[in-house]
Amino acid sequence: MSSRELENLIRDKGGYALKLIIDKKLYKTDVDEGQYRLSMPLERISFSDDFLNRSEKMIMNRSTKKHGLKEWPQEC
């Protein structure tokens, strides 16, 4: 399926304001009901200006600093 076809399918299902579409292998923790998260490796995410707002970036940076990981860019 092409990226355009995938975008159209998402929109047909009621999706809107698409920010990021990734193709990744799902791991057990990605689908575990108790985890409440989807892992997204920072090196595979493009930092578009509108993916996260300033507040969300600050929250992510607190978490990444705590774990010694790379920070999100602050530009908005």
N, CA, C and O atoms as CSV, one atom per row, in Angstrom:
chain,resi,resn,atom,element,x,y,z
A,1,MET,N,N,0.854,-1.179,0.000
A,1,MET,CA,C,0.000,0.000,0.000
A,1,MET,C,C,0.896,1.236,0.000
A,1,MET,O,O,1.846,1.328,0.778
A,2,SER,N,N,0.591,2.155,-0.854
A,2,SER,CA,C,1.378,3.387,-0.920
A,2,SER,C,C,1.027,4.299,0.249
A,2,SER,O,O,-0.003,4.116,0.896
A,3,SER,N,N,1.886,5.280,0.518
A,3,SER,CA,C,1.611,6.213,1.616
A,3,SER,C,C,0.343,7.019,1.344
A,3,SER,O,O,-0.399,7.332,2.274
A,4,ARG,N,N,0.090,7.355,0.092
A,4,ARG,CA,C,-1.129,8.098,-0.272
A,4,ARG,C,C,-2.366,7.238,-0.001
A,4,ARG,O,O,-3.360,7.728,0.535
A,5,GLU,N,N,-2.303,5.955,-0.373
A,5,GLU,CA,C,-3.427,5.044,-0.121
A,5,GLU,C,C,-3.675,4.890,1.381
A,5,GLU,O,O,-4.823,4.837,1.821
A,6,LEU,N,N,-2.608,4.820,2.153
A,6,LEU,CA,C,-2.741,4.699,3.605
A,6,LEU,C,C,-3.364,5.966,4.190
A,6,LEU,O,O,-4.239,5.883,5.051
A,7,GLU,N,N,-2.924,7.127,3.733
A,7,GLU,CA,C,-3.519,8.384,4.193
A,7,GLU,C,C,-5.022,8.418,3.876
A,7,GLU,O,O,-5.825,8.816,4.720
A,8,ASN,N,N,-5.394,8.004,2.668
A,8,ASN,CA,C,-6.804,7.994,2.281
A,8,ASN,C,C,-7.609,7.026,3.138
A,8,ASN,O,O,-8.736,7.334,3.525
A,9,LEU,N,N,-7.045,5.861,3.440
A,9,LEU,CA,C,-7.722,4.879,4.288
A,9,LEU,C,C,-7.955,5.449,5.689
A,9,LEU,O,O,-9.032,5.281,6.260
A,10,ILE,N,N,-6.951,6.117,6.232
A,10,ILE,CA,C,-7.079,6.725,7.563
A,10,ILE,C,C,-8.162,7.794,7.539
A,10,ILE,O,O,-8.988,7.860,8.449
A,11,ARG,N,N,-8.167,8.620,6.518
A,11,ARG,CA,C,-9.194,9.673,6.405
A,11,ARG,C,C,-10.586,9.071,6.232
A,11,ARG,O,O,-11.555,9.577,6.799
A,12,ASP,N,N,-10.690,7.980,5.443
A,12,ASP,CA,C,-11.973,7.310,5.253
A,12,ASP,C,C,-12.524,6.758,6.564
A,12,ASP,O,O,-13.737,6.626,6.725
A,13,LYS,N,N,-11.639,6.438,7.494
A,13,LYS,CA,C,-12.046,5.905,8.797
A,13,LYS,C,C,-12.253,7.016,9.824
A,13,LYS,O,O,-12.455,6.737,11.006
A,14,GLY,N,N,-12.205,8.275,9.381
A,14,GLY,CA,C,-12.468,9.401,10.270
A,14,GLY,C,C,-11.228,10.090,10.799
A,14,GLY,O,O,-11.338,11.021,11.596
A,15,GLY,N,N,-10.049,9.657,10.377
A,15,GLY,CA,C,-8.817,10.304,10.818
A,15,GLY,C,C,-8.639,11.671,10.166
A,15,GLY,O,O,-9.117,11.906,9.056
A,16,TYR,N,N,-7.957,12.559,10.856
A,16,TYR,CA,C,-7.727,13.898,10.311
A,16,TYR,C,C,-6.457,14.470,10.934
A,16,TYR,O,O,-5.932,13.922,11.903
A,17,ALA,N,N,-5.975,15.554,10.383
A,17,ALA,CA,C,-4.777,16.250,10.870
A,17,ALA,C,C,-3.623,15.271,11.091
A,17,ALA,O,O,-3.030,15.230,12.169
A,18,LEU,N,N,-3.317,14.497,10.074
A,18,LEU,CA,C,-2.247,13.499,10.198
A,18,LEU,C,C,-0.914,14.199,10.439
A,18,LEU,O,O,-0.550,15.118,9.705
A,19,LYS,N,N,-0.198,13.771,11.452
A,19,LYS,CA,C,1.082,14.370,11.813
A,19,LYS,C,C,2.236,13.429,11.492
A,19,LYS,O,O,3.290,13.860,11.025
A,20,LEU,N,N,2.029,12.152,11.746
A,20,LEU,CA,C,3.115,11.195,11.581
A,20,LEU,C,C,2.524,9.826,11.294
A,20,LEU,O,O,1.629,9.364,12.002
A,21,ILE,N,N,3.023,9.192,10.266
A,21,ILE,CA,C,2.659,7.815,9.969
A,21,ILE,C,C,3.964,7.039,9.954
A,21,ILE,O,O,4.893,7.384,9.225
A,22,ILE,N,N,4.029,5.986,10.763
A,22,ILE,CA,C,5.247,5.185,10.794
A,22,ILE,C,C,4.914,3.734,10.471
A,22,ILE,O,O,3.805,3.258,10.714
A,23,ASP,N,N,5.889,3.061,9.928
A,23,ASP,CA,C,5.815,1.638,9.662
A,23,ASP,C,C,6.834,1.001,10.592
A,23,ASP,O,O,8.039,1.187,10.420
A,24,LYS,N,N,6.356,0.251,11.576
A,24,LYS,CA,C,7.277,-0.339,12.539
A,24,LYS,C,C,6.799,-1.710,12.962
A,24,LYS,O,O,5.609,-2.019,12.904
A,25,LYS,N,N,7.725,-2.508,13.379
A,25,LYS,CA,C,7.413,-3.814,13.945
A,25,LYS,C,C,6.807,-3.583,15.328
A,25,LYS,O,O,7.361,-2.834,16.133
A,26,LEU,N,N,5.679,-4.224,15.603
A,26,LEU,CA,C,5.067,-4.114,16.927
A,26,LEU,C,C,5.656,-5.168,17.855
A,26,LEU,O,O,5.788,-6.337,17.492
A,27,TYR,N,N,6.000,-4.736,19.041
A,27,TYR,CA,C,6.516,-5.633,20.060
A,27,TYR,C,C,5.446,-5.871,21.110
A,27,TYR,O,O,4.451,-5.148,21.155
A,28,LYS,N,N,5.635,-6.866,21.945
A,28,LYS,CA,C,4.655,-7.219,22.973
A,28,LYS,C,C,4.273,-6.004,23.821
A,28,LYS,O,O,3.096,-5.814,24.126
A,29,THR,N,N,5.246,-5.186,24.202
A,29,THR,CA,C,4.947,-4.018,25.035
A,29,THR,C,C,4.130,-2.971,24.276
A,29,THR,O,O,3.429,-2.175,24.902
A,30,ASP,N,N,4.203,-2.956,22.952
A,30,ASP,CA,C,3.411,-2.014,22.159
A,30,ASP,C,C,1.920,-2.330,22.214
A,30,ASP,O,O,1.093,-1.425,22.101
A,31,VAL,N,N,1.574,-3.590,22.385
A,31,VAL,CA,C,0.168,-3.992,22.366
A,31,VAL,C,C,-0.335,-4.495,23.715
A,31,VAL,O,O,-1.493,-4.894,23.832
A,32,ASP,N,N,0.521,-4.479,24.733
A,32,ASP,CA,C,0.142,-4.917,26.073
A,32,ASP,C,C,-0.816,-3.899,26.691
A,32,ASP,O,O,-0.493,-2.714,26.770
A,33,GLU,N,N,-1.982,-4.351,27.126
A,33,GLU,CA,C,-2.989,-3.440,27.684
A,33,GLU,C,C,-2.491,-2.698,28.919
A,33,GLU,O,O,-2.974,-1.603,29.207
A,34,GLY,N,N,-1.551,-3.257,29.646
A,34,GLY,CA,C,-1.043,-2.617,30.850
A,34,GLY,C,C,0.037,-1.586,30.604
A,34,GLY,O,O,0.393,-0.847,31.522
A,35,GLN,N,N,0.570,-1.509,29.398
A,35,GLN,CA,C,1.668,-0.589,29.100
A,35,GLN,C,C,1.185,0.808,28.722
A,35,GLN,O,O,1.845,1.792,29.055
A,36,TYR,N,N,0.062,0.915,28.043
A,36,TYR,CA,C,-0.495,2.210,27.630
A,36,TYR,C,C,0.506,3.070,26.869
A,36,TYR,O,O,0.615,4.270,27.120
A,37,ARG,N,N,1.235,2.461,25.944
A,37,ARG,CA,C,2.218,3.225,25.178
A,37,ARG,C,C,2.515,2.532,23.866
A,37,ARG,O,O,2.199,1.356,23.679
A,38,LEU,N,N,3.115,3.264,22.977
A,38,LEU,CA,C,3.634,2.737,21.731
A,38,LEU,C,C,5.053,3.271,21.618
A,38,LEU,O,O,5.255,4.483,21.558
A,39,SER,N,N,6.024,2.390,21.588
A,39,SER,CA,C,7.406,2.865,21.511
A,39,SER,C,C,7.672,3.457,20.135
A,39,SER,O,O,7.284,2.898,19.109
A,40,MET,N,N,8.345,4.607,20.140
A,40,MET,CA,C,8.693,5.303,18.904
A,40,MET,C,C,10.132,5.779,19.034
A,40,MET,O,O,10.393,6.791,19.684
A,41,PRO,N,N,11.070,5.060,18.422
A,41,PRO,CA,C,12.479,5.457,18.519
A,41,PRO,C,C,12.696,6.871,17.984
A,41,PRO,O,O,12.312,7.179,16.856
A,42,LEU,N,N,13.317,7.733,18.803
A,42,LEU,CA,C,13.523,9.131,18.417
A,42,LEU,C,C,14.269,9.270,17.102
A,42,LEU,O,O,13.993,10.186,16.327
A,43,GLU,N,N,15.215,8.367,16.838
A,43,GLU,CA,C,16.005,8.490,15.614
A,43,GLU,C,C,15.179,8.189,14.354
A,43,GLU,O,O,15.635,8.463,13.244
A,44,ARG,N,N,13.977,7.632,14.512
A,44,ARG,CA,C,13.134,7.324,13.358
A,44,ARG,C,C,12.003,8.322,13.180
A,44,ARG,O,O,11.171,8.161,12.286
A,45,ILE,N,N,11.959,9.354,14.018
A,45,ILE,CA,C,10.893,10.339,13.946
A,45,ILE,C,C,11.441,11.622,13.343
A,45,ILE,O,O,12.478,12.126,13.773
A,46,SER,N,N,10.737,12.149,12.340
A,46,SER,CA,C,11.156,13.443,11.808
A,46,SER,C,C,10.539,14.515,12.690
A,46,SER,O,O,9.365,14.427,13.049
A,47,PHE,N,N,11.311,15.511,13.037
A,47,PHE,CA,C,10.874,16.545,13.958
A,47,PHE,C,C,10.195,17.689,13.212
A,47,PHE,O,O,10.745,18.786,13.118
A,48,SER,N,N,9.000,17.431,12.682
A,48,SER,CA,C,8.271,18.518,12.033
A,48,SER,C,C,7.802,19.485,13.114
A,48,SER,O,O,7.577,19.095,14.261
A,49,ASP,N,N,7.661,20.735,12.734
A,49,ASP,CA,C,7.289,21.779,13.691
A,49,ASP,C,C,5.965,21.510,14.383
A,49,ASP,O,O,5.766,21.933,15.522
A,50,ASP,N,N,5.054,20.811,13.711
A,50,ASP,CA,C,3.726,20.640,14.299
A,50,ASP,C,C,3.468,19.254,14.878
A,50,ASP,O,O,2.333,18.950,15.247
A,51,PHE,N,N,4.492,18.406,14.969
A,51,PHE,CA,C,4.262,17.066,15.525
A,51,PHE,C,C,3.918,17.153,17.005
A,51,PHE,O,O,2.942,16.551,17.453
A,52,LEU,N,N,4.704,17.891,17.759
A,52,LEU,CA,C,4.419,18.129,19.183
A,52,LEU,C,C,4.358,19.631,19.407
A,52,LEU,O,O,5.104,20.391,18.789
A,53,ASN,N,N,3.467,20.054,20.296
A,53,ASN,CA,C,3.470,21.476,20.644
A,53,ASN,C,C,4.546,21.720,21.712
A,53,ASN,O,O,5.164,20.772,22.196
A,54,ARG,N,N,4.764,22.967,22.071
A,54,ARG,CA,C,5.832,23.321,23.016
A,54,ARG,C,C,5.676,22.592,24.357
A,54,ARG,O,O,6.656,22.091,24.909
A,55,SER,N,N,4.464,22.535,24.871
A,55,SER,CA,C,4.207,21.872,26.153
A,55,SER,C,C,4.531,20.377,26.077
A,55,SER,O,O,5.134,19.821,26.995
A,56,GLU,N,N,4.133,19.737,24.987
A,56,GLU,CA,C,4.408,18.313,24.813
A,56,GLU,C,C,5.912,18.050,24.709
A,56,GLU,O,O,6.413,17.061,25.243
A,57,LYS,N,N,6.625,18.943,24.018
A,57,LYS,CA,C,8.078,18.794,23.908
A,57,LYS,C,C,8.747,18.921,25.278
A,57,LYS,O,O,9.706,18.208,25.571
A,58,MET,N,N,8.239,19.830,26.116
A,58,MET,CA,C,8.803,19.994,27.465
A,58,MET,C,C,8.588,18.719,28.282
A,58,MET,O,O,9.486,18.287,29.004
A,59,ILE,N,N,7.413,18.122,28.173
A,59,ILE,CA,C,7.130,16.866,28.881
A,59,ILE,C,C,8.068,15.769,28.394
A,59,ILE,O,O,8.627,15.024,29.199
A,60,MET,N,N,8.240,15.668,27.083
A,60,MET,CA,C,9.136,14.648,26.528
A,60,MET,C,C,10.567,14.874,26.992
A,60,MET,O,O,11.268,13.914,27.312
A,61,ASN,N,N,11.010,16.122,27.035
A,61,ASN,CA,C,12.382,16.404,27.448
A,61,ASN,C,C,12.624,16.059,28.907
A,61,ASN,O,O,13.708,15.591,29.256
A,62,ARG,N,N,11.640,16.280,29.765
A,62,ARG,CA,C,11.795,15.876,31.168
A,62,ARG,C,C,12.028,14.377,31.260
A,62,ARG,O,O,12.888,13.918,32.011
A,63,SER,N,N,11.262,13.623,30.497
A,63,SER,CA,C,11.380,12.167,30.511
A,63,SER,C,C,12.700,11.701,29.890
A,63,SER,O,O,13.367,10.821,30.434
A,64,THR,N,N,13.077,12.294,28.746
A,64,THR,CA,C,14.294,11.847,28.083
A,64,THR,C,C,15.534,12.206,28.902
A,64,THR,O,O,16.488,11.429,28.946
A,65,LYS,N,N,15.532,13.380,29.555
A,65,LYS,CA,C,16.664,13.757,30.411
A,65,LYS,C,C,16.794,12.777,31.570
A,65,LYS,O,O,17.898,12.370,31.932
A,66,LYS,N,N,15.671,12.408,32.139
A,66,LYS,CA,C,15.653,11.478,33.274
A,66,LYS,C,C,16.310,10.152,32.904
A,66,LYS,O,O,16.965,9.519,33.732
A,67,HIS,N,N,16.127,9.739,31.645
A,67,HIS,CA,C,16.652,8.453,31.197
A,67,HIS,C,C,17.919,8.590,30.358
A,67,HIS,O,O,18.381,7.611,29.772
A,68,GLY,N,N,18.488,9.799,30.294
A,68,GLY,CA,C,19.739,10.009,29.576
A,68,GLY,C,C,19.613,9.894,28.070
A,68,GLY,O,O,20.561,9.482,27.402
A,69,LEU,N,N,18.460,10.251,27.524
A,69,LEU,CA,C,18.232,10.152,26.091
A,69,LEU,C,C,18.324,11.512,25.414
A,69,LEU,O,O,18.378,12.547,26.078
A,70,LYS,N,N,18.342,11.496,24.090
A,70,LYS,CA,C,18.409,12.717,23.283
A,70,LYS,C,C,17.147,13.551,23.472
A,70,LYS,O,O,16.043,13.009,23.530
A,71,GLU,N,N,17.311,14.878,23.569
A,71,GLU,CA,C,16.177,15.783,23.741
A,71,GLU,C,C,15.494,16.060,22.420
A,71,GLU,O,O,16.094,15.944,21.352
A,72,TRP,N,N,14.211,16.433,22.515
A,72,TRP,CA,C,13.452,16.882,21.359
A,72,TRP,C,C,13.854,18.312,21.048
A,72,TRP,O,O,14.131,19.083,21.967
A,73,PRO,N,N,13.894,18.683,19.775
A,73,PRO,CA,C,14.169,20.086,19.420
A,73,PRO,C,C,13.081,20.987,19.994
A,73,PRO,O,O,11.920,20.582,20.063
A,74,GLN,N,N,13.438,22.200,20.407
A,74,GLN,CA,C,12.487,23.105,21.046
A,74,GLN,C,C,11.763,24.033,20.076
A,74,GLN,O,O,10.798,24.684,20.477
A,75,GLU,N,N,12.188,24.120,18.813
A,75,GLU,CA,C,11.531,25.029,17.885
A,75,GLU,C,C,10.075,24.651,17.758
A,75,GLU,O,O,9.739,23.467,17.760
A,76,CYS,N,N,9.204,25.638,17.648
A,76,CYS,CA,C,7.781,25.396,17.404
A,76,CYS,C,C,7.324,26.243,16.240
A,76,CYS,O,O,6.153,26.194,15.863
